[in-house]
Amino acid sequence: MTIYVINPNSSQHVTAGIDRAIDPMREAAPVPIEAHTLSEGPPGIETQAHVDGVVGPLLAHCAGLETQASAFVVACFSDPGLAALREQSKHPVLGIAEASILTAMTLGQRFGIISILSKSIPRHMRYLGAMGVMDRLAGDQPLELGVLELADKKRTFDRLQTVGRNLRDGAMADVVILGCAGMTAFRSDLENYLGIPVVEPCQAATSMAIGRVALQKTQ
């Protein structure tokens, strides 16, 4: 049995970053953890059309893994297909956006989100409204970098520092969420720079998946 962390975009670079981010958790996990790339997905999920378009392939991919699965993690900050996959699978299903928001609310009173693009923010607002947590949101601000552009580490970290500082000092966030699975490499450095907790969503969701699998073993 395995915890499957599914990257719904087709960028192997993003999947490799996710795999590195969750690697330290493998020692604590009661089952193996595998990171998968959805080859049918776009190189980056940046629009609502991208989100909607990966749901069918994601469900089909996970259906093929169902008998070997202990849990699924949907590793995209838009949580595509989350409700449908929960309906399809008998196993725990975690979305990295939902998990990171819940985690952030245990670390501070007001959380900020660092998005990739301005056009991502309305999508996030709809989700936060549906979750009923808008009163805990300090702000959501973009890097104005697409998923593939995040591979430029210097440019990305410079922007993360600027936006993170704005959220901390201007919006008064006391915890920050990295709003894309392509930002996995920067959590520790950004947390050291800002001096407040920084939540990496793939780690947040994977830790919840590990907890859910462990909890099932107590029944």
Secondary structure, DSSP 8 states (H G I E B T S, - for coil): -EEEEEE-SS-HHHHHHHHHHHGGGGGG-SS-EEEEE-TTS-SS--SHHHHHHTHHHHHHHHHHHGGGEEEEEE-STT-TTHHHHHHH-SS-EEEHHHHHHHHHHHH-SSEEEEES-GGGHHHHHHHHHHHT-GGGEEEEEE----TGGGG-HHHHHHHHHHHHHIIIIIS--SEEEE-SGGGGGGHHHHHHHHSS-EE-HHHHHHHHHHHHHHHHTT-
